[in-house]
Amino acid sequence: MRLLTFVAHGAHRLGLAVGERIVDLQRAYQAIPEAQREGPGDLPADMLAFLWLGEPAMQAARQVERVVARGAVAPSHAGQRITYAPGEVRIAAPIARPSKIICLGLNYADHIAETGAKRPEVPVLFPKFANAICGPGDRIVLPRASSAVDFEGEMAFVIGKTASRVPLDRAYEYVAGYMNLHDVSARDLQHETSQWLRGKGADTFAPTGPYLVTREDVPDPQTLDVRLWLNGELMQSSNTKHLIFDVPFLVHHISKTMTLEPGDVVSTGTPSGVGFARKPPVLLKQGDVVRMEVGNLGVLENPVVQGD
């Protein structure tokens, strides 16, 4: 399933992409007679609350997807719209305020080679925060404090149930799904100190979306093409098979010391082709457009503007 968050009539709503239609998931589920519902009695209208409901909510969403696919859902119910054409709504970031955004540094061998860094023996983790989240079509704002903002296309996964000390062989049970994440990075600020936070955590530095594609539709997240274009020119092209630390290991490793919760985002790192490693460097500037896609996770495109 392709879960999403969309904006219609000024309100953010939990949605489901079915074919070319955007479905209001809560309202579509309410349109199913209560005695026939396969999940909880109702669904919430936002992604984070939906993920906290766990598998029963996923089961309800699968039922809605089947019902919509066979044409058994009306365009509206009880005077409220249920389905939209894509141009009628704005797609937002799938999860607006995750409690954690955990990112990986140096997790592709080719990226390590282009940076001259040492191959890590354990995952290199750093945080972003909710201020960095933005969605498809939103502007990446270059801060005045930096003159060296770079692009990094990545695959992220989202936690689907509370995870603490997860065994390696059960790690996938805790993954709700996958999405694109653009780890925008101010290189000059990143390298001011040994800690990367200032260069990685600026406002708008984590575009995500358009979809959260659920686990059953990404049977092997270690086989996905990762590509990023800058103004139409392909800059990054790799595959998640080259990850040093893969999805199951990351769930296992992080949850040894940190309880992961539904909606938490883990971004798995970027491959080679980043701008600062090029000769001469290619850095983001006013008027640029960055487009990225990972496997079947949809296209994430964002314009770049200079901040005030």
N, C-alpha and C positions, 0 to 999 in steps of 0.2 A: 504494500500500500504506500501511497505517496501522501503523507500527512503534511499539512501546512497551516500557516496562520495568514488570514487575509483581512483586509479592511474594506468594509462596505458601510456606507452611510455614517462614516465617522467612528465606527466601532470595530474593534479587533475581534475576530471570530476564529474558532477552530474549524479547519476545513479538510477536505479530502479531494484529491484530484482523481477523477474517474473519466478516462478518455480525455475529451476536450472541455469537460465541465468542472467547475469548482462547486463542491457540495458543502453546505453548512452542516457539519456533522451532528451537532446537537439537535438541530431542527429536523434533520432527516430521520434521526433515531426516534424523536418524539412522534413523527408521522407514522411509525410502525405501531400497530396496536400493542398495547402493553403486554397482553398475554402471549404475544409472539416474539417479544424481544429476547435476544440470546445473551445479553449482558446485564449490567445493572439497570435499575429502574429508570435512570436518566444519565446523561453525559454532561460534563461541564463545557463551557464555551471557550476555554483556553487550553493551550497545549500542556503547560506544566501540571495543572490539576488533572488533566487526562492521563498523563504518564504516571502520576501517583496512584491512580486507580489500578494500574497494572494490567494483567492479562484479561480480566473481565471487560475492561474498556476496549482493549484490542479486539476481543471477540465481537463486541458490539459494532466496532468500526468495520470489521470484515463483513458482518451482516449487512450494513448499510452499503458497502461497496457492491455486494452481490445484488441487492435490491435495485440499486441505481443502474447497474450494468444491464439488467434485463428490462429497464424502462418502467419499473413499478413505483417510482416516486414522482409525485406531482411537482411542478416548479415552485409551488408554495403550499403552505399548510397553516391553517388558523390565521390567515392574513399575513403571514411572514414568508419571505423568500427562502427557498431551500437551495436552488441551483442557480449558478451564474455562468455566463460566458467569461473567459479570461479577461477580456478588455473591460468588463464591468466592475472589477475589483482590483485592489492593489495587493500584491503579495508582499508580506512582511517577513522579518526574520522568524524562523519556526519557533524559537524559544526566546522570548524577549529578555528575561532576567533569570538565567540559570544560576543556581547557587554556587557553582564552580565552573570555571573554564580552565582546564589544565592542558597545556601545550607541550609539545615535544620539540627539543632542539637536536640537531645532528642525528636524525634517525634514518637517513638514506646515505649509503656509502658514496654515491656520486656527489652529493652535496658536501659531504665531509672532504672529499678530494678537492673540490673547487674552492673551499674556504681554507684549506691547509690545516684544519683542525685534527685532533687526535680522535680516533674511533672510541666512543664511550664504552665502558664496561657495564654500566647500568644506565637506564634511561635518564636523559637530561630533561628535567621538568621545570616549567615556569608557568606563572598564572597570567591570565587576562581577567578582566572583570566586566560586569554587565554594561558599563559605560562604553565599552568597545563594540558592543553588538550593534549591527545594522543589517538591513535586508537587501534583497535584490532591487537594483535601481537607486538605492540610497547613495548619497555622496560620501566618498572617502575624503575627509578633510585633512589637508596637510597642515600640521601645527607650525606656527611661526618660529617655534623654538628649534626646529630641525630643518636641515638643508639636504637630508639624505634619506628620503623615505623610499622603501623598497617593497616589492611584491613577493608573496610566497603562497602558492596554491597548495591546499592540503585536503585530505580526507579526515573528517571528524566522525567519531561515534558518540552516541548519546545513551546514557545509562537508563535502564527501564525499571529496575527495582533495587532496593537498598542492598549495597554490596560491602561486605566486610570480610576480609581474609578469605577471598574466593579461591577455591582450588582451580588450578590451571585447566583441568579437564571439564570444568563447569562454567568457564568464563562467559561463553556466548549466551548463557541463560540470562545474564544480567544486562545484555545489550538490547536496547529498544530498536535502534536503527542507526542510519548513517546520513551524513549531509556534507555538502561543501563548506569549507571554511577558508577564508583568505586571511592569512596571518600577516597583516600589514606591519612593517617594521621600520622604525626610524633608526638607521644604523649608527649615526653619530651619537644619539642618546643611548642606544643599546650598549655601546662600547665605552661609555663614560666610566663605568665601574664593572666589576665582575658580575654584578646582578643585572639582568636584562629588563627589569620591570618597566623602567621609564621609557625605553624605546619600543616596548611591545604593547603597553597598556593605554595608549592614547585613545581619546574619543574616536569612534568609527573605525578602529583598527581591527575589527573582527566581523567583516561581512559574512553572513551565513545564508544558506538556503539554495534554491527556493523551497525544497522539500526536506522533510525527514522521511527517508525511505526505510520502511520497516525491515527487520532482520530477515524475514522469509523471502524478501525480494532481492536480497544481496547474499546469496548462499555462501560466497567466499570473498570476503573483503580484501583478501590478499591477491586479487587478480584484476584490479581496477586500473584503467588508464587514468593518469593524472596529467591534465594539460592546462596551460594558462597562456592567454594571448594579451599583448599590450598593443592597443591601437591596430588590431587585426594581425599583428605579427606573432607567430608562435614563439614563446620564450621558454616555456617549460614543457617537457614531454617525457613522462616516465610511467611507471606502473607500481602499484602497491606491493607487488611481489618482491620489490627491492627494499622494503622496510627492514630495518635491523631488529627492532622490537615490534612484534605484531600485536594485533588486537587482543587475543587471549592473554598474552604475557602482560600487556599493559594493565588490563583489568586485575589480573592476579597480583602484579607488583604494586600498583598504587593502593589497592585495597588492603594490603598488609598493614598499613599504618594510617590510612585515611578512609573513613566511611564514605563511599560514593552513594549518591541519592538520585532518585528519578529526576531526569532533566539535566543532570550534570553532563558537561561536554568535555570530551578528550580529543584534542586535535593531534594527529599522528606525525606531524612534521612535513617538511617540504623537500622535494628532490632538487637536482641541479638546475641551473638556468637562471638563478636569481640575479637581480640587476647589479648589485654592488660587486659581484665576482667577475663581471664582464670587463673587457678592456676595449674601449673605455667603459666606465660604469654607466648603466642605464637606470635612472632613478625616476620616480613618479613626479609629475608636474601638473600644473593647472591645465585642464582640457583633455587629459588622458582618459582612456576608457580601458578598464581591465575586465577581461572575460575569462572565466575558468569553468571547467567541468571535470568531474571525477566519475568515471563509469556511467551508471544509469541514474545518477543523483540529480540530474537536471543542470541547467546553465545558470551561473551566477555572474551577473554583469553589473559593474559599478563605475560611475564617472568620478573623476578626481577634481577637487577644487582646492584652491589655496584658502587657508583659514584667515580670519581677521587678525 
